[in-house]
């Protein structure tokens, strides 16, 4: 039986599966590391080992790219759902524009991402680089769930003084704050009002 995956392992597995389908071979450790912004191939190798240990990947000797999806994963029916796409959200300095629903929906494999979408689930396209420390990159899509109470360390979509932004939720000296995951950006401390629009529950890597 396949063992459950962490969010990062789900993302790595989805990348490997997508590349395998599009290119005919699994990506190399170097390609995995580059795609996710890992500083070395060691992190990529650790994730691949975990996926093999949990039964999601197999090593097939005597192949140019010995890594392969498990047979059960190849035959598994994708649980594709469409999630409303509510435009862009800055992962940089807060943006005063209010996001409105856009026509498109984002198609995702809910079972692979470990999602159970509800009427409160929506997607936003990330704009900016303030969250690269959490491997959330410009052009990625974040899956947001409204109505969840954020815990310190959660990534949230928020209104801070009526400006929208994507940041990590933290408590500093008893005050709720939004923290950037890039040293080039300051921690945002709400001057008057902080409204959490939703908590991030999934990440879909941008297409290349």
C-alpha positions, 0 to 999 in steps of 0.5 A: 500500500502506498503511504501518504505524502507530505505537501512537498513530496506531492509537488515533486511527484506531480512534477515527475509525473508531468515530465514523464508524460510530456517528455517520455522520461522522468526528470533528472535530480538536477532538473528537479532541484532547478525546478523547485529552487533547491540549493543542491541536488541532495534535497531532490535526492532525499525527496526521490528516496522518500517517494521510492520508500513510500511506493510511489516511484520505482527504480528500473535498472538498465534505463537511461533514466532509471526512475519511473512511476509506480505501475499503480500510479500510472493506471490510477484515474486522475481525480481532476477538479476545477477550482475557481481562479480569482486572479493574481495575488502579490507575493511582494508588496501589498497591492490595493486592488481587490481581486475579482473572480476571473472566467477561467478555472484551474484544473488540478488533480485533487487526490494527488494534492490531498485536497477535498475542495469545497465551495470555499476553495479557490485559486490565485496566481502568485505575482512576485518573489517574496515567498521564495523561501517557501518555494512559492514562485512567481507564476505559481498557483496557490489553492486557498481555503476560506473560513480556516483559522490560521495558525502561526506558520500558515501561508495566508491570503490576506487584506492588510489595511485594505491591500491584498497580499500572500504571506506567512502568518506570524504572531509578534509580541501578541500582534498578528503580522504577515511575514515575507519569506525573502529577506528583501521584503520587510515584515508587514505589521497591520496598522489598522486592520488585518483580514485573513481571506483564506489559508493556503492548502495546496500549490500548483507549480507554474507550467514551463 
